[in-house]
Amino acid sequence: MAASDSTDSISGACRFDYVSSDFIDDFCARAASEFDSEDFASFAKAITSFFQKFHLTDVILFRKVGKFDSKFCDVCKFLFNESDIEFNGISPIRYYRGVEIETENEKTLFSLIRKERQNADFLTVRSSDEKIIRAAADSPEVDSVIPIFNDSQKQSVGKINHIVAKIAQNKKTAFGFDLLLFLQTRGYRRSKLFSGSMEMIPILMRYNVPILLFSGAQSVYDFRGTYELEAFGRLLGISQEQTKAAVGFDLAGILQRRKDLKSGKIIMDGVEIVGDFDEIDEEFSETD
């Protein structure tokens, strides 16, 4: 059973992050001298302990489409499948399968969305192309869009307008901001990334589009805790209350909605089954 299926609902005080499967590879490589290579449980407990030090309750481990399985891919599988891992009596962390798509071709985008959606708890599209961003925001199968800066094409950060924001609002598509991308840039490129992102924030807020803040960590040294992410959000112009939602409840709501869609609880926008399925079946049986 996947970690995302281990609870009836994603609620309570939650703190999320979105990190690359490369992070797991890096962590395990550094800890390889301490554990047997086949002792997946020890690796998993060490990783869970690391995240708990930053007070996380939920972690999305994403892989980029086209990336081959690594030496430590079995550790990721163990984290997904053994959702009841506990460490020092602390409540276990819930892990979710994430998939990240990055392409500049619309046909390829839709093909990859169809292929990857069924295997992902959370699906993200990363792009600097405004057409791709709009197409992703308009897809009911995409959970979030990460706008980026494409230096090779001399483009500014992928911008949005009021039309795209309205589409994202209607489709319940979030926009994510990846702290690692900002940490990896310097000089003019970083200033363009900040200015472009800060131009988008007010438009997204006007249409109540969920804003998500990620560390996007690919290694142990890339990782940042939720307090740093909240400070990052304030720097982008997001209010304190909204930054807390951006690392917690907004992402929890997206994951819960996707879970309800998969289970059939949400039939379509505006139509949702309220109550227990078994109870509903019993009621229909009695009327028959």
QUIRA-V816263 format. One record per residue. RES is the residue in one letter. SS is DSSP state (2 for helix, 1 for strand, 0 for the rest). Layout:
RES,SS / RES,SS
//
This chain:
M,0 / A,0 / A,2 / S,2 / D,2 / S,0 / T,0 / D,0 / S,0 / I,0 / S,0 / G,0 / A,0 / C,0 / R,0 / F,1 / D,1 / Y,1 / V,1 / S,1 / S,2 / D,2 / F,2 / I,2 / D,2 / D,2 / F,2 / C,2 / A,2 / R,2 / A,2 / A,0 / S,0 / E,0 / F,0 / D,0 / S,0 / E,0 / D,0 / F,2 / A,2 / S,2 / F,2 / A,2 / K,2 / A,2 / I,2 / T,2 / S,2 / F,2 / F,2 / Q,2 / K,2 / F,0 / H,0 / L,0 / T,0 / D,1 / V,1 / I,1 / L,1 / F,1 / R,1 / K,1 / V,0 / G,0 / K,0 / F,0 / D,0 / S,0 / K,0 / F,0 / C,2 / D,2 / V,2 / C,2 / K,2 / F,2 / L,2 / F,2 / N,2 / E,0 / S,0 / D,0 / I,0 / E,0 / F,1 / N,0 / G,0 / I,1 / S,0 / P,0 / I,0 / R,1 / Y,1 / Y,1 / R,1 / G,1 / V,1 / E,1 / I,1 / E,0 / T,0 / E,0 / N,0 / E,2 / K,2 / T,2 / L,2 / F,2 / S,2 / L,2 / I,2 / R,2 / K,2 / E,2 / R,2 / Q,2 / N,2 / A,0 / D,0 / F,1 / L,1 / T,1 / V,1 / R,1 / S,1 / S,0 / D,0 / E,2 / K,2 / I,2 / I,2 / R,2 / A,2 / A,2 / A,2 / D,0 / S,0 / P,0 / E,0 / V,0 / D,0 / S,1 / V,1 / I,1 / P,1 / I,0 / F,0 / N,0 / D,2 / S,2 / Q,2 / K,0 / Q,0 / S,0 / V,0 / G,0 / K,0 / I,0 / N,0 / H,2 / I,2 / V,2 / A,2 / K,2 / I,2 / A,2 / Q,2 / N,2 / K,2 / K,0 / T,0 / A,1 / F,1 / G,1 / F,1 / D,1 / L,2 / L,2 / L,2 / F,2 / L,2 / Q,0 / T,0 / R,0 / G,2 / Y,2 / R,2 / R,2 / S,2 / K,2 / L,2 / F,2 / S,2 / G,2 / S,2 / M,2 / E,2 / M,2 / I,2 / P,2 / I,2 / L,2 / M,2 / R,2 / Y,0 / N,0 / V,0 / P,0 / I,1 / L,1 / L,1 / F,1 / S,0 / G,0 / A,0 / Q,0 / S,0 / V,2 / Y,2 / D,2 / F,0 / R,0 / G,0 / T,2 / Y,2 / E,2 / L,2 / E,2 / A,2 / F,2 / G,2 / R,2 / L,2 / L,0 / G,0 / I,0 / S,0 / Q,2 / E,2 / Q,2 / T,2 / K,2 / A,2 / A,2 / V,0 / G,0 / F,2 / D,2 / L,2 / A,2 / G,2 / I,2 / L,2 / Q,2 / R,2 / R,2 / K,2 / D,2 / L,2 / K,2 / S,2 / G,0 / K,0 / I,1 / I,1 / M,1 / D,0 / G,0 / V,1 / E,1 / I,0 / V,0 / G,0 / D,0 / F,2 / D,2 / E,2 / I,2 / D,2 / E,2 / E,2 / F,2 / S,2 / E,2 / T,2 / D,0
//
